[in-house]
Amino acid sequence: MSVDPFKGAPSGRPWVDSSLLVRALKPLVPRTLKREIKRAIKEARVRRQIRQAIGRAATLSPEQLLSADSLAELYAAWGNEDFAARSDYLMAVGQYARTTRGPILECGSGLSTLLLAFLAARRGIEVWSLEHVQEWHRRLRTILKSLDTPQARLLFSPLRSYEGFDWYDPPLASMPKEFRLVICDGPPGSTRGGRYGLLPIMGERLPKGAVVLVDDAERPGEQDMIRRWAIERGWSAAIDERSSGTLAIISV
């Protein structure tokens, strides 16, 4: 029995059942192109889910946004389970972002960047996020633009070699002279020197009373880094062990 894919089109306009169209074209499409089509369809679905989750989040109060359910929805829509920050870490980021009185520096970008835009940039606090992966920077910047938060700046900042470590290459001349809060979730742990470079590159811009939140503090590399910061600059750390990992709260 044949099926008319245009049957039932609203207002007389052509309407096509996409599943019927895919089945009809499938034998004619090369295998490599099929993979590209599947990938494009999956990416479009993920983008739609992210837009929907962010749209709902944008209407919430800070208390509602930081609820377990809201964070779980954002996390699920993001779908980047290998790299997305854990929900307990996001909760801590959001709580500090709500109360900080000065600019925020974020090392590495992701879901935390969106929380900073919602909870800090919208109340006039400058947010400067450094991201070294160009494709990731492009995708996240598109999302940020849709939120209309000009105080949230996502900078493409490649990693460069310094003496004894690698770290971001931030545009220091255009950045604030002081940051009151640092979200330290990058660069990747496999980077030479890990995340140590925050101190020698940005340490002079972190005044007394500033706070640095360090994710993955249970890892040996982060523990060595925290000890090194304490020896070289006197930064003290409070370790917060949570159900899915360890957070270090560094007092400058």
Secondary structure, 3 states (H helix, E strand, C coil): CCCCCCCCCHHHCCCCCHHHHHHHHHHHCCHHHHHHHHHHHHHHHHHHHHHHHHHHHCCCCHHHHCCHHHHHHHHHHHCCCCCCCCHHHHHHHHHHHHHCCCCEEEECCCHHHHHHHHHCHHHCCCEEEEECCHHHHHHHHHHHHHHCCCCEEEEECCEEEECCEEEECCCHHHCCCCCCEEEECCCCCCCCCCCCCHHHHHHHHCCCCCEEEECCCCCHHHHHHHHHHHHHHCCEEEEEEECCEEEEEEEC
